[in-house]
Amino acid sequence: MHRSFLLLFGAVATTSLLLAGCGGGSAKKDDFGKSPDQSQAIPKDQVQPVNVILAGGDWFVGQNNFVFGITDGKDQPQGGAKAVATFYDIRDLNNPKPVGTPIEAVQSAPGAGAKVTHTHANGDAHVHGGEDDNRVGYYAPVSFGHAGNWGVSVAITLKDGTKGTSNIAFQVSAKPKMPAPGQLALKSDNLTKKDVASVKEIDSGDPPNDMHDAKIKDDIVAGRPMVIVFSTPAFCTSRFCGPVTEEVENLQEQYRGKVDFVHVEIWRDFDKKQLNPTAKEWLVQPDGSLSEPIVYVVDKNGTIFNRWEGPSAKNIMEPSLIAVAAGQTYAK
């Protein structure tokens, strides 16, 4: 997990907050530290037997797919863990208040599993699967009732039996910084393979995928549900863009004809650092930052049905695809 999809927070309350390590019982003042910058390793004096690291950042009032990573005492990513998250209102650091009931997070491991050959419509083939099954995310569905300072305390059991609790603080905004569930999808005029001389102009994957036929604006007008994956397979420093895109490709094989699939490459010109206009339209946040990969599901009414930041795999995304394929629409 790297900075490309980890939106990093400033100090949440006071600079005295330290990354909390293993422990138990009720949370108390100074239990919650901010998520470390994963462009760097966790400082050695802060590494605990279990560590939680934010793997997303656009948290807002309402329903969220909260995602985090887990590392061990050597600061190495860990899959196969059991992780139970309890969320805290920490607007008053002297009196952290648990909100709701503990949530068992669901593991998402894009690209893990057996290698299989995927053949594209033009006959090109490449291998899906075989990714490191420790490079995963853990998703916990949670509804935030107010903006401000929040914390999460995660009780963790690693697959080797190591147990502990790790706590981190984060900020919840009054409104999302990117398009979010319940909002109308942007009627983007995304580039398709008909708009370019070569599909390689709009897809850095090798070979390019088959998700460059539909325009978002046209599907909205036609009432077609769709999946939109924003990713840059060749240039994604987190190394999750390729596996996440492949997970969406695998879903396309199952739901083709019922749901349209759109891949939007992040870069129009990577060397010139020129963003694809559609990626810029959807993903650039008010402070100028951009996070990827991001996957959206849009219903037949053109309303965003669901959204995931970071390492989303088939098991996380498929229930929403089943719903919109059957005609279900977003309901508050």
N, C-alpha and C positions, 0 to 999 in steps of 0.2 A: 504494500500500500504506500503510495507516494503522494506528493503534494498536488498532482494534477487533478485528483478528484477529492482530496481532503480539503475542505474549506476551513481554514484555521481561524480560531477566534482570538480576539484580544482578551485581556484580563477580564474576567466576568464580574468580579466584585472587588477583591483587594489583591494587591501583589503578594500578600503573605500566603496565598493559597498554594499548597504543595500537592503534587501528585500523590494520592492516597494509595496505600498498598493493601496487603491482606488484612482482614479483620472481620469482625462480625458485630451483631447487635445493631442498635439504632444509629443512624447517622447523626453526627454532631458537628459543631462549628469546625471549620478547617478540614473537614473530611474530603471536600470536593476540590480537585485541582483541574486546571484546564488541560485539554487534550494536547499532547506534545506535537511539535512540528515533525512530521514523518519524512521530510526531506533529510532529516538527521535522525540518528538513533536516539532512543530515550537516554538521557544522561545516566551514566552507570550508577550514580548514587540514588537514582529514583526508580531503577528497575526493581520490580517485585516478582515473586513467584508467578503471579498472574497480573496482566495489565490490559486495560481496555483503552482503545484508541478510536476516536470518532472517524467514521468513514463516509461522512456526508456533512452537510452544514446548513441547508436551507430549511431550518425548522421554523414552524409558524403556528399561530393559533388555529386549531382544528386538527383533523386527522392526519397523521404523519406515518411514513414508513421509516422509523428510526433505525439506523444501521451503524454498526461498530465492528472493529476487528479485535482480536485477542492475541496477545503474545505471552510467551513464557518467561522464565527467569533469565534466559539468555536473549530476550527481546526478539525471539523468533516467532513468526505467525503460527497460529495453532488452529487447525480444523478439528472436527469431531468432539468439540467441547460441549458441555451442557452449560447454558448461560441463562440465568433468571434475573431480569431487570426490574428494579423498583425505582420509580421516578419521584423526585423530590422538588417541592417548591422551596427555593433557597433565596427568595427575595430578602428574607431576614436570616442572615448567616448564623445568628445566635440561636435560631430555632428552625432548623430544616424540617419541613413537613412532608411526609410521604403522601403521594397522590395516587389514588386508585389501588389496584391489587397488583402483586408481582406478575410479570409477563415472561413466559419462557420464550426466548428468542429462537427463531428458526434459522438454521444454517443455510447459506447460499454459496455454492462452490462452482462458479462458471468455468466450464472447460475441463472439470475433473471427470474421472471415469475412463472407461475403455476408449481407445482410439478407434474411430470409424472414418471411412472415406466418404466425403460429401462431394457429389458431382453437381456442377452448375449447369444451367440451361444450355450453355454453349459448349459443354463437354469438358470444360476445365474441372479439375478435381483437386481437393486438398483434404488434409486430415483434421477432423475435429476431435477434441478430447485429449487426454494424456497430460493435462495441466496438473501442477502441484496441488494436492488436495488439502494442504495446509494454508493455502492462500485464499481465504474465504472471508465472507462477511456474515454477520448475524443480524437479522432483521426482527424488530419488535414493533408491532402496530400500536400506536399510542395517540391519544387525543390530548393536546395541550389547551388548557382553558384560559390562559392569559399570557401576555407577552412579559418578557423579563428574564431573570436568572433562574435556571433550572439545573438540577443535578440528576445523575443516574448512578445507582449503586448496583453493580452486577455481581451476583454470586456465581462463581465459576468452578466447574469441575473439568479439568483437562482430561484428555483420553488416557493419560498415564496415571490418573488418579489424584494428581495434585489439586488441592482445593484452596480457594481464597476469594476475597472480595476486592474489587477495584472500583473506585468512584471517580467520576469526572464531572465537571461543570460545563454548561453550554448556554447559549442565548437563544431564546425563542422570540421571533419577530411578530408584530401584529398582523402583517401580511407577508405572503411568500415573495421571495425575490426573483423567482422564475415562475413560469406558468405552472399551475398546480391543480390537483383534482377539484372538480366543481366549477372551474373556470372554462370559458369557451376556448377551444384551441385556436391558435393564430392561423389565419388563412394565408399561409405562406406559399409563395410561388417557387418552391424548391426545384433545383435543377434535376432533371431526369436524363436518362441515357439518350433521349431524343434531342436534348438541348446541347449536347457536346459531341465533339468528333470522336472521342474515346471515353468509355466509362471510367477509365483510369484517372481522368481529370477530376472525378467526383467521388472516388473511392480509393483509399490508400491501401486496401487489402490486396493480398497476392494469393490467388486471383481475386478480382472484385466479386462482390456477391450479386444476387439477383433481386435486390430490393431497391431498384432505381427506375421503376416504371410509373408509379403513381405520384401525382402532385397532391400535396396536402389540401390546398384550396379546393381542388376538384372533388376530392373524396368528401369533404365537408358538405359541399353543395349537393352531391349525389346521395348523401346519407349513408356513406360506407364507413363502418368501423375500421380502425387502423391501429397499427403499432408503429411507433416512430422511435428509432434508436439513433441517438447522437453519439458518434464515436469516431475515433481516428486510429484504426488498427495499426498503422505503421509508425505513428508518432506519439502514442499514448505512453507517458512515462510510468504510469501505474502498472502497465502490462495487463490491465483488465479489459481494455477496449476490444481487443481481438476475441478473447473468450466470451465476453458478453454478446458481441455481434454474432458469434457462432451459435450461442444459445437462442438468439432470436431467429437465426436462419433455421435452426432445428424446429422451432415452433411454426415457421412459415411452411415447412413441408407438411405439417399436420393440418393447418388451418387455411391454407391457400384456397381462395374462392369464397371463403366466409369472412375473412378479415384481410385487408390490404396491409402490406409491410413496406415501410419506408426507412432507408438508411440515409442519414445526413452526415456526411463527412465534416469534421470540424474545420479543416483548413482548405481554403481555395488555393492558396499558394503558401506552403509551409516555409519555404526559404525566405519569402518576403514577409512572413508572419501576417498574411492576409487571411482573415477569417471568412469562411463560407457565410454569405449573408443570412441564410436561414438559421445557421447555428448562432450567429450573433444576435439575431432577432429573439430567439428563444432562451439562450443560456447566459448571455452577458448580464451580470448583476450590477446594481447601482454603483458599487465601488470599482467596477471595471473587471472584476474577477470572473473566471469561467470555470465550470466544473464539468468533467466528463469521466466515464460514460454516464448518460442519462437515458432511461427508457420510459416512454409514455404509451398508455393505451387510451384511445379516444373512442367514444361511443357513436352510435348512428346519428345522434343529435349534434355532433361536433363538440361535445363537452368532454373535457379530460376526465377519464374514469379512474385512472391510477397513474402513479409515477414512482420510479425508483432511482435513487442516486447510487453510484458505485457498483459493487460486484453482484449484480442480479443474475440469477440462474433460472432455469425453466420452472423449478418447483415454486419459486416466488412469483413468477409472472403468469403462469398458466391459468390459475383460477380466474383472473380478470379477463383473459382471452376467451375462456369458455363462456363467461357471462356476456361479453359484448357480441360474440358470435351468435349467441342465442337471442340477441335483441335487447338484452338488459341495458338500461341507461343509468347514469349517475343519479343517485338519490341522497340528499343530505340527511 
